[in-house]
Amino acid sequence: MANGPKKSDYPKPMSFHVIVFWTGLFGGVFWGAIGFLAYYFNFTEIRPNVILEPWALGNWKNEWLGTIISIILIGILSIGAAFVYSIALKKLNGISLGLGYGIVLFLLVYFVLNPIFPGIKPFLDLNRDTVITTICLYLVYGLFIGYSINYEYQINHVEDNESAT
């Protein structure tokens, strides 16, 4: 009779912090790319390149290289947003928390940080399509971050409880 695979034969699962890192990076890059597609198809007036405007000089930031660097930078900033969520809200269940987190991020960008970004008009001057599209993008981004982190926390919490007994 052959022995089955041992526990040491399987790869060690990623830690919770590594999962939060990858969730934030993927979420930022993916939803940043979706934001660019929304700009490309004229659903919004705001392209991801606005993140470079306060710091980068030259016209390259408005071309394809600037778009790629902007999406990667959004992914890097998203890692921080994912860790903030994991510190503050990981133990709480519910889809509404992720949606609320997306709304909080939207309000932070469009009302608090708006003066930093000259490429974003004041909120009341934005057209309706831009407002609806960006709110929806922030909602699904917050939902992705919130649900992914909460799910991984719950799975790790259950595994820790099972291994303790």
C-alpha distance (Angstrom), angle and dihedral (degrees) to the residues before:
residue distance angle dihedral
M1 . . .
A2 3.79 . .
N3 3.73 120.9 .
G4 3.81 117.1 -119.1
P5 3.78 123.0 -120.9
K6 3.77 115.5 -68.7
K7 3.77 124.1 -129.0
S8 3.80 89.1 -112.2
D9 3.82 89.8 60.5
Y10 3.80 92.3 68.4
P11 3.81 123.3 78.4
K12 3.78 115.9 -102.3
P13 3.82 111.7 -103.6
M14 3.78 119.6 -114.5
S15 3.77 117.9 -95.0
F16 3.79 119.8 -108.8
H17 3.82 92.6 -107.5
V18 3.80 92.1 53.4
I19 3.80 90.0 50.6
V20 3.82 90.1 50.6
F21 3.82 89.2 50.6
W22 3.81 93.6 51.4
T23 3.81 92.6 42.1
G24 3.79 90.6 53.9
L25 3.79 94.2 45.4
F26 3.79 94.6 46.6
G27 3.81 92.7 43.2
G28 3.79 92.9 51.6
V29 3.79 95.4 45.5
F30 3.80 94.4 43.1
W31 3.80 97.3 45.6
G32 3.82 91.0 39.5
A33 3.81 88.3 56.3
I34 3.80 90.2 47.5
G35 3.82 87.5 50.9
F36 3.80 89.5 53.9
L37 3.81 90.2 50.2
A38 3.80 88.9 50.6
Y39 3.82 88.3 53.4
Y40 3.80 92.2 45.1
F41 3.81 91.8 52.9
N42 3.85 91.3 45.3
F43 3.80 97.2 -111.7
T44 3.81 89.5 126.5
E45 3.80 137.8 21.3
I46 3.78 92.5 -142.0
R47 3.77 121.4 85.5
P48 3.81 125.2 -167.8
N49 3.82 89.6 -108.6
V50 3.82 91.2 80.6
I51 3.79 87.1 83.6
L52 3.83 89.4 69.2
E53 3.81 97.9 46.2
P54 3.81 99.2 88.3
W55 3.82 94.3 47.6
A56 3.81 111.3 26.8
L57 3.78 125.8 73.5
G58 3.77 125.2 -152.7
N59 3.75 137.3 42.4
W60 3.82 94.4 -84.2
K61 3.79 90.3 87.7
N62 3.83 89.4 69.6
E63 3.81 94.3 51.7
W64 3.82 131.7 74.5
L65 3.83 93.6 -79.0
G66 3.79 90.5 54.6
T67 3.80 90.0 49.6
I68 3.82 93.0 51.9
I69 3.81 92.8 45.9
S70 3.82 90.3 46.5
I71 3.80 92.9 53.0
I72 3.81 91.0 48.2
L73 3.83 90.1 48.2
I74 3.80 89.8 50.7
G75 3.82 87.5 52.9
I76 3.81 90.9 52.0
L77 3.81 92.3 48.8
S78 3.78 88.4 46.8
I79 3.80 89.6 60.9
G80 3.80 87.5 63.6
A81 3.80 91.2 47.8
A82 3.80 90.1 51.0
F83 3.81 92.1 51.5
V84 3.81 90.7 48.4
Y85 3.80 88.8 53.5
S86 3.79 92.0 46.4
I87 3.80 92.1 51.3
A88 3.79 96.5 45.0
L89 3.79 108.4 29.6
K90 3.82 111.9 15.4
K91 3.80 94.9 108.4
L92 3.79 95.1 53.3
N93 3.80 119.8 88.6
G94 3.76 127.8 -142.3
I95 3.75 144.1 78.3
S96 3.79 91.7 -115.4
L97 3.81 91.7 69.1
G98 3.80 91.5 59.1
L99 3.78 91.0 46.6
G100 3.80 89.8 48.3
Y101 3.79 90.3 49.5
G102 3.80 89.2 53.8
I103 3.81 90.6 51.1
V104 3.81 91.0 49.0
L105 3.81 90.0 51.7
F106 3.82 90.3 48.2
L107 3.80 91.4 51.3
L108 3.80 90.6 46.6
V109 3.81 93.3 52.7
Y110 3.80 99.4 39.5
F111 3.80 100.5 38.4
V112 3.81 108.5 23.1
L113 3.81 103.6 30.0
N114 3.83 96.9 30.9
P115 3.84 95.1 102.0
I116 3.82 90.2 59.0
F117 3.80 93.0 59.3
P118 3.82 112.9 61.7
G119 3.83 91.3 -174.3
I120 3.81 91.9 66.5
K121 3.79 114.7 76.5
P122 3.81 118.4 -140.6
F123 3.79 110.3 -77.3
L124 3.80 95.8 -107.4
D125 3.84 90.8 52.2
L126 3.81 94.7 55.7
N127 3.79 117.4 102.3
R128 3.78 120.8 -112.7
D129 3.81 95.1 -107.8
T130 3.80 91.4 55.2
V131 3.79 93.3 48.5
I132 3.80 94.5 47.7
T133 3.81 93.5 44.6
T134 3.79 95.4 48.0
I135 3.79 93.5 45.0
C136 3.81 89.2 51.8
L137 3.82 91.5 47.8
Y138 3.80 91.3 51.2
L139 3.82 90.7 46.2
V140 3.79 94.2 53.4
Y141 3.81 91.2 41.7
G142 3.81 90.8 52.9
L143 3.80 90.2 44.8
F144 3.82 91.1 51.1
I145 3.81 94.0 48.1
G146 3.79 94.7 41.6
Y147 3.77 98.1 45.1
S148 3.82 94.7 42.6
I149 3.79 94.8 49.3
N150 3.80 94.0 42.5
Y151 3.80 91.4 48.5
E152 3.81 92.9 50.7
Y153 3.80 91.3 46.0
Q154 3.80 91.3 51.6
I155 3.82 92.1 47.6
N156 3.82 92.0 48.9
H157 3.80 90.7 45.4
V158 3.83 91.9 52.5
E159 3.83 91.7 46.4
D160 3.81 90.9 50.1
N161 3.82 90.8 50.1
E162 3.80 91.9 48.2
S163 3.79 93.7 49.0
A164 3.82 90.6 48.0
T165 3.80 92.1 58.6
